[in-house]
Amino acid sequence: MPDEKFDEKEREKREEKSPEEKWRNDPLGTLIFACVLIWAGIVLLLENMGTLDKWTSNVIASTNWTFLADHEPWQYIALGAGVLVVIEIVLRLLVPAYRRSVVGSIIWAIVLIGLGLGGWINWNVLWPLIIIVLGLSIIFRGVFKKSEKQGP
């Protein structure tokens, strides 16, 4: 009898995917990366066609958001990529099938959003916001870990 349990456990271990294999076969990460590339392509295409300048001019005229006047395409790309990474983080936290550590993604999102907003927002405001987001991520991580441990 003990040999059967041992054999069953060994078979389960062999059938279980390694962590490296799980990370390589991550459809959510692949999807977000593809969306970042598509976003970058759209921004660069709009910039090359002159449409991005027209859009920002219209927004400035209708809202008086003069901070958009000194834009660079890479700022839009970084900001959009940061937002997409935030979407990935939310999906990883909400969908158990895609759950994995999001600490690195949170830091990456903060860096991208900081680069995107860096030309428009004073760093004296941005750094405290980054610290607040890091603190909130620690709180959320603790809440989700507790809810996972409580299980059935």
C-alpha positions in Angstrom: 0.0 0.0 0.0 2.7 2.6 0.8 4.4 1.8 -2.4 1.3 2.7 -4.4 1.0 6.1 -2.7 4.7 6.8 -3.3 4.3 5.8 -7.0 1.3 8.0 -7.3 3.1 11.0 -5.8 6.1 10.5 -8.1 3.8 10.3 -11.1 2.1 13.6 -10.1 5.5 15.3 -9.7 6.5 14.2 -13.2 3.3 15.4 -14.7 3.4 18.7 -12.9 4.9 21.5 -15.0 8.0 23.1 -13.7 7.9 26.8 -12.7 10.0 27.8 -15.7 7.6 26.0 -18.0 4.6 27.7 -16.4 6.3 31.1 -16.9 7.1 30.4 -20.6 3.6 29.4 -21.3 2.0 32.5 -19.8 -0.7 33.7 -22.2 -1.5 36.9 -20.2 2.1 38.1 -20.3 2.3 37.4 -24.0 -0.9 39.2 -24.6 0.2 42.3 -22.6 3.6 42.4 -24.4 1.8 42.2 -27.8 -0.6 45.0 -26.7 2.4 47.2 -25.7 4.0 46.6 -29.1 0.7 47.5 -30.8 0.3 50.6 -28.7 3.9 51.7 -29.5 3.2 51.2 -33.2 0.0 53.2 -33.1 1.6 56.1 -31.3 4.6 56.1 -33.7 2.2 55.9 -36.7 0.1 58.8 -35.4 3.3 60.8 -34.8 4.6 60.1 -38.3 1.3 61.1 -39.9 1.1 64.3 -37.9 -2.1 63.2 -36.3 -0.7 63.1 -32.7 0.2 66.8 -33.0 -3.3 67.6 -34.3 -4.9 65.6 -31.5 -2.9 67.3 -28.7 -3.6 70.8 -30.3 -7.3 70.0 -30.2 -7.1 68.8 -26.6 -5.2 71.9 -25.6 -7.6 74.2 -27.3 -10.7 72.6 -25.8 -9.4 71.9 -22.2 -6.5 74.4 -21.8 -4.2 71.5 -20.8 -1.1 73.3 -21.9 1.2 70.7 -20.4 0.4 68.5 -23.5 2.2 71.1 -25.7 5.7 69.7 -25.0 4.9 66.0 -25.6 7.2 63.4 -27.0 5.9 60.2 -28.6 8.0 58.0 -26.2 6.1 59.6 -23.2 2.8 58.4 -24.7 4.3 55.0 -25.3 5.7 54.7 -21.8 2.5 55.9 -20.2 0.3 53.5 -22.3 2.7 50.6 -21.6 2.5 51.4 -17.8 -1.3 51.4 -18.0 -1.3 48.0 -19.8 1.0 46.6 -17.1 -1.4 47.8 -14.5 -4.2 46.0 -16.3 -2.0 42.9 -16.3 -1.5 43.2 -12.5 -5.2 43.6 -11.9 -6.0 40.5 -14.0 -3.3 38.5 -12.2 -4.8 39.4 -8.9 -8.4 38.7 -9.9 -8.0 35.6 -12.1 -6.6 32.6 -10.1 -5.4 30.8 -13.3 -3.0 33.7 -14.0 -1.9 34.4 -10.5 1.8 34.8 -9.8 3.9 37.3 -8.0 3.2 40.9 -9.2 5.8 42.8 -7.3 8.2 43.1 -10.3 5.3 44.1 -12.5 4.2 46.8 -10.0 7.7 48.3 -10.0 7.9 48.1 -13.8 4.5 49.8 -14.1 5.6 52.6 -11.8 8.8 53.2 -13.8 6.9 53.3 -17.1 4.1 55.6 -15.8 6.8 57.8 -14.1 8.7 58.1 -17.4 5.4 58.8 -19.3 4.3 61.5 -16.8 7.8 62.8 -16.0 7.6 65.6 -18.6 4.2 66.7 -17.5 4.2 66.2 -13.7 6.7 67.6 -11.3 8.9 64.9 -9.8 8.2 66.4 -6.3 4.6 65.2 -6.8 5.4 62.0 -8.6 7.8 60.5 -6.1 5.3 60.6 -3.2 2.7 59.1 -5.5 5.1 56.3 -6.3 5.7 55.6 -2.6 1.9 55.6 -2.0 1.4 53.1 -4.8 4.1 50.8 -3.4 2.5 50.9 0.0 -0.9 50.1 -1.4 0.6 47.2 -3.3 2.1 45.8 -0.1 -1.3 46.1 1.6 -3.1 44.3 -1.3 -0.5 41.6 -1.4 -1.0 40.9 2.3 -4.8 40.9 1.8 -4.6 38.4 -1.1 -2.2 36.1 0.7 -4.5 35.9 3.7 -7.5 35.1 1.6 -5.6 32.3 -0.2 -4.5 30.7 3.1 -8.1 30.8 4.5 -9.3 28.5 1.8 -12.1 25.8 2.4 
